[in-house]
Amino acid sequence: MNKNEMKSKLEEMLLDLQLEEKAKNTLKKYKTNIESFIEILPEKEITKEDIIEFKKQLIELGYKTATNNSYIVSVNKFLKYCGLSNLTVKQVKQQRRSCLESVISISDYKRLMRYAKQFDRMDMYYIMMILAKTGIRIGELKYFTVENLETKYIDVSNKGKERVIVIRQDLYRELKRYAKKNHITTGYLFPGKTKGKMINDSTIWRQLKRIAGKARVNKDKVHAHSFRHLFAKMFLEEHPGNITELADILGHNQLETTRIYTRTTSEEKRKHLEQIKF
């Protein structure tokens, strides 16, 4: 198979993934990663050496291991789709870290909330509150509408899986107060500039990083899963060992995925060790 044939195959694959109801961001990731791969290919029949060369280039560019492997996973999936499973390559080896340094702590969260209120970014204030008190993914924020809020149980569908988000009573009251004060009577709780559309995910993270800068919270800690991790940590502190229920709340199929949240930061390890007296 040559370069031009691969371009046609990519269009077919993206259409099939769309019919499988893959998330918009997933489709975008596959498209971007695979187009980057096809772009560097020579104008000849593709060989295993070409794929290995692509992998080498990724490493030389200095991307993080997770980013390199994201490209490799996308390319391997594409090669299998093309019937070229024999050309797939191994992912870059990554030592599993026992610490989770780049996630916010409860003190970071409180500081972010305080500064969001101080700079009158109440939309960001309540978005952070939802993320931290429900553990939802950022893509699930779209289910927070005036209508859905009334039920206190929000049905969400993500990556072909369905689950229920339980709205705590204190969160319910806060969000009702926010909607009333901002005259939001229907639709999204956090509308964007375009009528009928929600605020864009990238806009949310850009604003949150701006707040983090003002609050002197490490901006690297303010990312998509950071608040979800905080929620999981706080849940396990209140309900130690209840991994099964947490997995259900977070929408995980595998308990191993949920166990990630039981890992500690280096600072937490230090505190635990300091408490040992003998």
C-alpha positions, 0 to 999 in steps of 0.5 A, spaced: 500 500 500 502 506 498 501 513 501 495 515 496 492 509 498 493 510 505 489 517 505 483 514 502 483 508 507 484 514 512 477 517 510 474 510 510 476 509 517 474 515 520 467 514 517 467 507 520 469 510 527 463 515 526 458 510 525 461 507 531 459 513 535 466 514 537 467 521 541 468 527 537 475 528 540 477 521 539 476 522 531 480 528 531 485 525 535 486 519 530 485 524 524 491 528 526 495 523 529 494 519 522 495 524 518 502 526 521 504 519 520 502 519 512 505 526 511 512 523 512 511 517 508 515 516 502 512 515 495 513 508 495 510 501 497 510 502 505 514 497 509 516 496 516 522 500 516 518 506 514 513 505 521 520 504 525 523 511 522 516 514 524 517 512 531 524 514 531 522 521 529 517 522 534 522 520 540 527 525 537 522 530 537 522 530 544 515 529 546 512 525 552 512 518 552 504 518 553 504 523 547 509 518 543 504 512 544 498 516 543 501 516 536 503 509 535 496 507 538 493 511 532 497 508 527 497 501 529 490 501 529 490 504 522 495 499 519 490 494 522 484 497 519 488 497 512 490 489 513 497 491 515 497 488 522 504 485 520 507 493 520 505 495 527 510 497 532 511 496 539 509 502 544 515 506 547 516 503 554 514 507 560 516 506 567 510 506 571 510 512 576 508 510 583 506 518 584 501 522 582 505 529 582 501 533 577 494 533 580 491 538 584 490 537 592 484 540 596 488 546 598 490 547 591 482 547 589 480 551 595 485 556 592 483 556 585 475 557 588 477 563 592 481 566 586 475 565 581 470 568 586 475 574 587 476 575 579 468 574 578 469 568 574 463 565 577 462 560 571 469 557 572 467 557 580 461 553 579 464 548 573 470 547 578 465 545 583 461 540 579 468 537 576 470 536 584 464 534 587 461 529 581 468 526 578 465 527 571 469 528 565 469 535 562 466 532 556 460 530 560 459 537 563 454 538 557 449 534 560 448 539 566 442 543 563 437 547 567 432 541 565 437 535 567 438 539 574 431 538 577 432 530 577 438 530 581 440 524 577 443 526 570 443 520 565 450 521 561 452 517 555 460 517 554 464 512 549 458 508 548 457 507 555 451 510 560 451 511 567 448 516 572 451 522 575 448 523 582 447 531 584 449 532 591 444 536 595 449 542 597 451 542 589 444 542 587 442 548 591 449 552 589 447 551 581 440 553 582 442 559 585 447 560 580 442 559 574 437 564 578 442 569 579 444 569 571 437 568 569 439 561 566 432 558 565 433 553 560 438 549 556 446 549 558 448 552 565 454 554 562 452 557 555 457 559 550 457 565 546 454 562 540 446 561 542 444 554 543 451 552 544 455 550 551 462 554 552 468 550 549 472 545 553 478 549 550 475 556 553 474 552 560 481 550 560 484 556 558 480 560 563 482 555 569 489 556 567 489 563 567 486 563 574 491 558 576 496 563 574 493 568 579 492 563 584 499 561 584 497 554 583 502 550 578 498 550 571 500 543 570 496 541 575 490 544 572 488 539 566 482 534 564 483 529 569 486 533 575 479 535 578 476 527 577 482 525 581 481 530 586 474 527 587 476 520 587 481 521 592 476 525 597 471 519 596 476 514 598 478 518 604 471 518 606 470 510 604 476 507 604 477 501 600 470 502 596 473 501 589 467 498 586 462 503 588 467 509 586 468 505 579 461 505 578 460 512 579 466 514 575 464 509 569 470 505 569 469 498 566 476 495 569 477 496 577 485 497 575 483 503 572 480 506 578 486 503 582 490 509 579 487 513 584 489 510 590 496 512 588 499 517 592 504 523 591 511 524 594 509 529 599 503 524 601 508 518 602 513 523 606 507 525 611 505 517 611 513 515 613 513 521 618 508 518 622 511 512 623 514 512 630 519 507 633 
